[in-house]
Amino acid sequence: MVDSVLNRNYATYGEIIDQPIAWQATLDDLQTKTAALQDLIHAHNVTEVLFTGCGSPYYLALTAASMCRSLTGIRAEAHPSSSVWLYPEMTVNKGGNTLVVAISRSGETTEILKAVEQAGRTTNTKSVTVTCYPASPLAKSTDFALIAQDAQEIGLAQTRSFTSMLIATQHLLFALANQTPGSRYYQLPALGRSLIDDNRDLAQELGQDTSLNQFFFLGSEPYYGLACEAMLKMKEMTLSSAEAYHFMEFRHGPMAMITPQTLIVGLVSESGLPHEVAVLSEMRARGARVLAITPTALESSVADYQILLPNGLSDIERAPLYLPALHVLDYSRTLSKGLNPDRPHSLNAVVNLDVEAIESGGQSAR
């Protein structure tokens, strides 16, 4: 077993491997809040949704906005919290009843607190927090809070917090759409456990492959935000060169960067399957190695490695399952490079800005 060479003493290891436990706790808690959440949505007569966050939660916001448009037909946009704060005329309230969905693991980051404050100055706005900390300033400042409390982390890189907050956000989206997900969706924790167990060796093997020096993550529409998040984890945990693109956009220039040391990770959907498979096959022919995370088994000519996702789920429902194996890959690569998975270089759990100092001409952040 490749697992035997890994150092399990870091908190991040457990947070990755046991994230399905946090998923189950999050799903159980969400069920108790459904009625109150639906009351808020119906009372506000939501006509547009603004998703916002910083770093990983911003990429979650990108995924959520795409899912929201698909499920509800409601206008939905995603903007970094700094844009909502500093450019409200370009980002907040396009004339309807806006629901602001503020996503933050800690609920303490300056930009998102400022964004919610700024959005609250706009008429016809209600706000919902998605966070891991129920007593956080953000949770206390919004009209409703969805909490993934069991997804709190010691490690600075967001792993189980991201996937658990994604599940909480999906719950909100199904409520907005007045829909109930399929029964298979509530099996995500068990499906996630099997997925991690079945693919841990492959993920660790790729993470320990020091011949790889460049990573591209491809995903379309709801999966583009997930590709961005996968890219961010690779950058911040392993200090490796990584980029994210929409599948078919990769042909428009970025493919020129391919070398034999390139790993392309494709987050394959059912909706775009033939076109996404064509991209992977072409890039493999150009010399890249390809890892496909896919709901459908692919020909060996398409991908060097495959992680097959469970069936019976929609593109929206299966979204949390794309990331855990990549978390294992990142963890393994981090150790292979002699880095600390719990304390990535130059990162803090919360970015707190001294706004007064910045606006007076100084600069202060911690």
C-alpha positions in Angstrom: 0.0 0.0 0.0 1.3 3.4 -1.0 -0.4 4.8 2.1 2.2 3.3 4.3 4.8 5.8 3.3 2.7 8.8 4.2 3.0 10.8 7.4 -0.4 10.7 9.1 0.6 12.9 12.0 -0.5 16.1 10.2 -4.1 17.3 10.9 -4.7 17.8 7.2 -4.4 14.1 6.6 -7.4 13.3 8.8 -9.3 16.3 7.5 -8.9 15.0 4.0 -9.5 11.3 4.6 -12.4 11.7 7.0 -14.3 14.5 5.2 -17.3 12.3 4.5 -17.9 12.3 8.2 -18.2 16.1 8.1 -20.5 15.7 5.0 -22.9 13.5 7.0 -23.0 15.9 10.0 -23.6 18.8 7.6 -26.5 17.0 5.8 -28.0 16.0 9.2 -27.9 19.6 10.4 -29.2 21.1 7.2 -32.4 19.0 7.4 -33.4 20.8 10.6 -33.1 24.2 8.8 -35.0 23.5 5.6 -38.3 25.0 6.6 -36.9 28.2 8.0 -34.7 28.7 5.0 -37.6 28.2 2.6 -39.7 30.7 4.7 -36.9 33.3 4.2 -36.7 32.6 0.4 -40.5 32.8 -0.1 -41.0 35.9 2.0 -38.3 37.7 0.1 -39.5 36.6 -3.3 -35.9 36.2 -4.5 -35.3 37.3 -8.2 -31.5 37.4 -8.2 -28.7 35.9 -6.2 -25.2 37.2 -5.6 -22.6 34.7 -4.4 -19.5 36.1 -2.8 -16.3 34.9 -1.1 -12.5 35.2 -0.9 -10.0 32.6 -2.1 -11.5 29.1 -2.0 -15.0 30.4 -1.1 -14.9 32.6 -4.2 -14.3 29.5 -6.4 -17.2 27.9 -4.5 -19.3 31.0 -5.4 -18.5 30.5 -9.1 -19.7 26.9 -8.9 -22.8 27.9 -7.0 -23.8 30.7 -9.4 -23.6 28.3 -12.3 -25.7 25.7 -10.4 -28.2 28.3 -9.4 -28.8 29.4 -13.0 -29.3 25.8 -14.0 -31.6 24.8 -11.2 -33.7 28.0 -10.8 -33.5 30.1 -13.9 -32.9 33.0 -11.6 -30.2 35.6 -12.4 -27.1 34.6 -10.4 -23.6 36.0 -10.3 -20.4 35.4 -8.4 -18.0 38.1 -7.4 -15.0 38.3 -5.1 -15.9 40.0 -1.9 -13.5 42.8 -2.5 -15.4 43.6 -5.7 -18.8 43.7 -3.9 -17.2 45.9 -1.2 -15.3 48.3 -3.5 -17.4 48.2 -6.7 -21.0 47.8 -5.5 -22.5 49.7 -8.4 -21.0 46.9 -10.7 -21.9 43.9 -8.6 -24.9 44.4 -6.3 -28.6 44.5 -7.1 -29.5 44.7 -10.7 -33.1 45.8 -9.9 -34.7 42.9 -8.2 -35.0 41.2 -4.8 -31.4 40.1 -4.2 -30.3 37.3 -2.0 -26.6 37.7 -1.0 -24.9 34.4 -0.2 -21.7 35.0 1.7 -19.4 32.0 1.9 -16.5 32.0 4.3 -14.8 29.2 6.3 -13.9 31.4 9.3 -16.6 34.1 8.9 -14.0 36.7 9.9 -12.2 37.8 6.7 -12.3 41.6 6.3 -13.4 41.7 2.7 -16.5 39.5 3.1 -17.6 41.4 6.2 -17.3 44.6 4.2 -19.1 43.1 1.3 -22.1 42.1 3.4 -22.1 45.5 5.0 -22.0 47.2 1.6 -24.7 44.9 0.1 -26.9 45.6 3.1 -27.1 49.3 2.2 -28.9 48.3 -1.0 -32.7 48.0 -0.9 -34.4 44.7 -1.3 -31.5 42.6 -0.1 -31.4 39.6 2.3 -28.3 37.7 3.2 -27.3 34.1 4.0 -24.0 33.0 5.4 -22.4 29.6 4.6 -19.6 29.1 7.1 -18.0 26.6 9.5 -18.2 28.9 12.6 -21.7 29.7 14.0 -20.4 32.4 16.4 -18.4 34.2 13.7 -19.0 37.9 12.9 -20.3 36.9 9.5 -22.9 34.5 10.8 -24.1 37.1 13.2 -24.4 39.8 10.5 -26.6 38.0 8.0 -30.3 37.1 8.0 -29.7 33.3 8.0 -26.7 31.0 8.5 -26.0 27.5 7.1 -23.2 26.0 9.3 -20.9 23.1 8.5 -19.5 23.1 12.0 -18.0 19.6 11.9 -15.9 20.7 8.9 -13.7 23.1 11.0 -10.0 22.6 10.3 -6.7 22.9 11.9 -4.9 22.8 8.6 -4.8 26.2 6.8 -5.6 24.8 3.3 -9.4 24.3 2.9 -10.3 20.7 2.2 -13.2 19.3 4.1 -14.5 22.8 4.8 -14.7 23.5 1.1 -16.6 20.3 0.2 -18.9 20.6 3.3 -19.7 24.2 2.5 -20.4 23.1 -1.1 -23.0 20.7 0.3 -24.5 23.4 2.4 -24.7 25.7 -0.6 -26.3 23.0 -2.7 -28.9 22.7 0.1 -29.7 26.4 -0.4 -29.9 26.0 -4.1 -32.4 23.1 -3.9 -34.5 25.3 -1.5 -34.4 28.2 -4.0 -35.5 25.9 -6.8 -38.2 24.3 -4.6 -36.7 20.9 -5.4 -35.6 17.9 -3.5 -32.4 16.1 -4.7 -32.6 12.5 -5.6 -32.3 9.9 -2.9 -28.8 9.0 -4.1 -27.6 12.5 -3.1 -28.0 11.7 0.5 -25.6 8.8 0.1 -22.8 11.2 -0.7 -20.9 10.5 2.6 -20.8 6.7 1.9 -20.0 7.3 -1.8 -17.3 9.7 -0.8 -15.8 7.2 1.6 -15.7 4.5 -1.1 -14.2 6.9 -3.7 -11.4 7.9 -1.3 -10.6 4.3 -0.4 -10.7 3.1 -4.0 -8.5 5.9 -5.4 -6.1 6.7 -2.6 -3.2 4.7 -3.9 -3.5 6.3 -7.4 -3.7 9.8 -5.9 -0.7 9.2 -3.7 1.3 7.7 -6.5 0.7 10.8 -8.7 1.5 13.1 -5.8 4.8 11.4 -5.3 5.8 11.6 -9.0 8.4 14.3 -8.9 8.8 14.2 -12.7 5.5 16.2 -12.9 6.2 19.9 -12.8 3.1 21.5 -14.3 -0.6 21.0 -13.6 -3.7 22.1 -15.6 -7.2 21.6 -14.2 -10.1 21.6 -16.7 -13.7 22.0 -15.9 -16.7 23.6 -17.6 -19.6 25.6 -16.1 -20.2 24.4 -12.5 -17.0 22.4 -12.6 -14.9 25.4 -13.6 -15.1 26.8 -10.1 -14.0 23.3 -8.8 -11.1 23.3 -11.3 -10.1 26.7 -9.9 -10.2 25.4 -6.4 -8.1 22.3 -7.4 -5.6 24.7 -8.9 -5.5 26.8 -5.8 -4.9 23.7 -3.5 -2.0 22.6 -5.8 -0.5 26.1 -5.6 -0.8 26.8 -2.0 0.0 23.3 -0.6 2.7 22.2 -2.9 4.1 25.4 -4.4 3.7 24.0 -7.9 2.8 25.6 -11.1 -0.9 25.1 -11.7 -3.6 26.8 -13.8 -7.4 26.2 -14.4 -9.3 26.6 -17.6 -12.7 25.7 -19.1 -12.2 22.6 -21.2 -12.6 24.0 -24.7 -10.8 27.2 -23.8 -7.7 25.2 -23.2 -7.2 24.8 -27.0 -7.2 28.6 -27.4 -3.5 29.2 -26.4 -2.8 27.4 -23.1 -2.2 24.0 -24.8 1.1 25.5 -26.1 2.5 25.0 -22.6 2.2 21.2 -22.7 5.3 19.2 -22.0 5.9 15.5 -21.0 6.0 16.8 -17.4 2.5 18.1 -17.6 -0.5 16.5 -15.8 -3.9 17.6 -17.1 -6.7 16.8 -14.7 -10.1 16.8 -16.4 -13.3 17.2 -14.2 -15.5 15.5 -16.8 -19.3 16.1 -16.8 -22.1 14.2 -18.3 -23.5 17.3 -20.1 -20.3 18.0 -22.0 -18.9 14.5 -22.1 -18.0 14.1 -25.8 -16.4 17.5 -26.2 -14.5 17.3 -23.0 -13.3 13.8 -23.8 -12.1 15.1 -27.2 -10.0 17.8 -25.4 -8.4 15.2 -23.1 -7.6 12.9 -26.0 -6.0 15.7 -28.0 -3.9 16.9 -25.1 -2.7 13.4 -24.4 -1.7 13.0 -28.1 0.3 16.2 -27.7 2.4 14.7 -24.9 0.6 15.5 -21.7 -0.3 12.9 -19.1 -4.0 12.9 -18.4 -6.0 12.2 -15.2 -9.8 12.0 -15.9 -12.3 12.3 -13.0 -15.3 11.1 -14.8 -18.9 9.7 -14.3 -18.3 7.5 -17.4 -15.5 5.1 -18.0 -13.3 6.3 -20.9 -11.2 4.6 -23.5 -7.5 4.1 -22.5 -6.5 6.4 -25.4 -8.2 9.3 -23.7 -6.6 9.2 -20.3 -3.5 7.7 -18.6 -5.4 7.5 -15.3 -9.1 7.5 -14.4 -11.1 8.1 -11.3 -14.6 6.7 -11.9 -17.4 8.5 -10.1 -20.5 6.7 -8.9 -23.6 6.7 -11.1 -27.1 7.8 -10.3 -26.3 11.5 -9.6 -26.7 14.6 -11.7 -23.9 16.9 -12.6 -24.9 19.2 -9.8 -25.4 16.5 -7.2 -22.0 14.8 -7.7 -19.9 18.0 -7.5 -18.4 17.3 -4.0 -17.0 14.0 -5.2 -14.5 15.5 -7.6 -12.1 17.0 -5.0 -11.2 14.4 -2.2 -8.9 12.4 -4.4 -7.1 15.6 -5.5 -6.7 16.5 -1.9 -4.9 13.3 -1.3 -2.7 14.0 -4.4 -1.9 17.4 -3.0 -1.1 16.1 0.4 1.2 13.4 -1.0 3.0 16.0 -3.2 3.4 18.3 -0.3 5.2 15.6 1.8 7.3 14.6 -1.2 8.6 18.2 -1.5 9.4 18.4 2.2 6.6 20.9 3.0 4.2 21.1 6.0 0.7 20.3 4.9 -0.8 22.0 7.9 1.0 25.3 7.4 1.4 26.1 3.8 4.0 28.8 3.0 3.0 32.4 3.7 -0.6 31.6 4.4 -2.9 32.7 7.3 -6.3 31.1 8.1 -7.9 34.6 8.1 -7.0 37.7 6.2 -7.7 40.7 8.4 -7.1 44.2 6.9 -6.5 47.4 8.7 -8.9 49.3 6.5 -8.2 52.7 8.1 -4.5 52.3 7.7 -4.9 51.3 4.0 -7.2 54.2 3.2 -5.0 56.7 4.9 -2.0 55.6 2.8 -0.5 52.8 4.9 -0.8 49.1 4.4 -1.6 46.5 7.0 -2.8 43.0 6.7 -2.5 39.8 8.8 
